[in-house]
Amino acid sequence: MRAIGQAVLDAEVARIKAGRNVRGMPAHSLTMIYAHRKLKRGAEAIRNLMLSGRTLAALKVKTATRSKVVIGTDNPVVRLILLATNRVEKMWGLSAEGRRAANAAAQQALADKEVVRFEEV
């Protein structure tokens, strides 16, 4: 299950870095002040949680059991950043790309004869 969780995490991080929300659409533009601040620091002026890179780097597969995988962070500052960002626009969450990655990893696990069960929580 850890492999499935890592596949989903990789897909979600790639989507966020590309500046797309959970619906796969381009994220809303930044305020002019924040966009200018990101440009001054050498980052792209898009909503992608990449001002310093620490937010996305803190995301990980927290736990993996035979029936469940939890993806997130143990860092309370990063949790607040994700919460605040999701209030403006939902960037952190399971997207269609994440679901495709989970399905592909689950199919691979089945091919490797591991038992996989999907359940919506």
C-alpha positions as CSV (number, residue, x, y, z in Angstrom):
1,M,0.0,0.0,0.0
2,R,2.9,2.3,0.6
3,A,3.7,2.1,-3.1
4,I,0.2,3.2,-4.0
5,G,0.4,6.1,-1.5
6,Q,3.7,7.2,-3.0
7,A,2.3,7.1,-6.5
8,V,-0.6,9.3,-5.5
9,L,1.7,11.7,-3.6
10,D,4.0,12.0,-6.6
11,A,1.1,12.7,-8.9
12,E,-0.4,15.3,-6.6
13,V,2.9,17.1,-6.1
14,A,3.5,17.2,-9.8
15,R,0.0,18.7,-10.3
16,I,0.5,21.3,-7.7
17,K,3.9,22.3,-9.0
18,A,2.3,22.8,-12.4
19,G,-0.1,25.3,-10.8
20,R,-3.3,23.2,-11.2
21,N,-6.0,22.8,-8.6
22,V,-7.7,19.5,-7.6
23,R,-10.1,19.8,-10.6
24,G,-7.1,20.0,-12.9
25,M,-7.8,23.6,-13.9
26,P,-5.2,26.3,-13.7
27,A,-5.1,27.8,-10.2
28,H,-6.4,31.3,-9.6
29,S,-3.8,34.1,-10.1
30,L,-1.9,35.4,-7.1
31,T,-2.3,38.9,-5.7
32,M,0.1,41.3,-7.3
33,I,2.1,41.8,-4.1
34,Y,2.6,38.0,-3.6
35,A,3.4,37.4,-7.3
36,H,6.0,40.2,-7.2
37,R,7.5,38.6,-4.0
38,K,7.7,35.2,-5.7
39,L,9.4,36.7,-8.8
40,K,11.9,38.5,-6.6
41,R,12.9,35.2,-5.0
42,G,13.2,33.5,-8.4
43,A,10.0,31.5,-8.2
44,E,7.2,31.3,-10.8
45,A,4.4,33.8,-10.2
46,I,1.7,31.1,-10.1
47,R,-0.2,29.4,-7.2
48,N,1.9,26.3,-6.7
49,L,3.0,26.2,-3.1
50,M,6.7,26.6,-4.2
51,L,7.9,29.9,-2.7
52,S,10.6,28.1,-0.7
53,G,9.9,24.4,-1.6
54,R,9.6,23.4,2.0
55,T,5.8,23.0,1.9
56,L,5.8,20.3,-0.8
57,A,8.9,18.7,0.6
58,A,7.2,18.1,3.9
59,L,4.4,16.0,2.3
60,K,4.9,12.3,2.7
61,V,3.1,9.0,3.1
62,K,2.4,9.1,6.8
63,T,1.0,5.6,7.4
64,A,0.3,2.6,5.2
65,T,-1.5,-0.5,6.3
66,R,-3.0,-3.3,4.4
67,S,-6.3,-1.4,3.9
68,K,-5.4,2.3,4.1
69,V,-2.8,4.9,3.2
70,V,-2.6,8.4,4.8
71,I,-0.8,11.2,2.9
72,G,0.0,14.5,4.6
73,T,2.5,16.1,6.9
74,D,3.6,16.1,10.5
75,N,4.7,19.8,10.3
76,P,2.0,22.1,11.9
77,V,3.2,25.1,9.9
78,V,2.8,23.2,6.6
79,R,-0.7,22.0,7.7
80,L,-1.7,25.7,8.2
81,I,-0.3,26.6,4.8
82,L,-2.3,23.9,3.2
83,L,-5.4,24.9,5.1
84,A,-5.1,28.6,4.2
85,T,-4.4,27.8,0.6
86,N,-7.4,25.5,0.4
87,R,-9.6,28.3,1.7
88,V,-8.6,30.4,-1.3
89,E,-8.6,27.5,-3.8
90,K,-8.5,23.8,-3.3
91,M,-5.0,22.8,-4.2
92,W,-4.4,19.9,-1.7
93,G,-6.6,16.9,-2.1
94,L,-7.2,13.9,-4.2
95,S,-7.5,14.9,-7.9
96,A,-8.4,12.8,-11.0
97,E,-4.6,12.6,-11.6
98,G,-4.1,11.1,-8.1
99,R,-7.0,8.6,-8.7
100,R,-5.4,7.5,-12.0
101,A,-2.0,7.1,-10.2
102,A,-3.7,5.1,-7.4
103,N,-5.5,2.8,-10.0
104,A,-2.3,2.2,-11.9
105,A,-0.3,1.4,-8.8
106,A,-3.2,-0.9,-7.6
107,Q,-3.2,-2.7,-10.9
108,Q,0.5,-3.2,-10.6
109,A,0.1,-4.5,-7.1
110,L,-2.6,-6.9,-8.3
111,A,-0.2,-8.0,-11.1
112,D,2.4,-8.6,-8.4
113,K,-0.3,-10.7,-6.6
114,E,-0.8,-8.3,-3.7
115,V,-4.4,-7.9,-2.4
116,V,-5.8,-4.4,-2.8
117,R,-9.2,-3.0,-1.7
118,F,-10.4,0.6,-2.5
119,E,-12.8,2.3,-0.1
120,E,-14.0,5.9,-0.1
121,V,-13.6,7.6,3.3
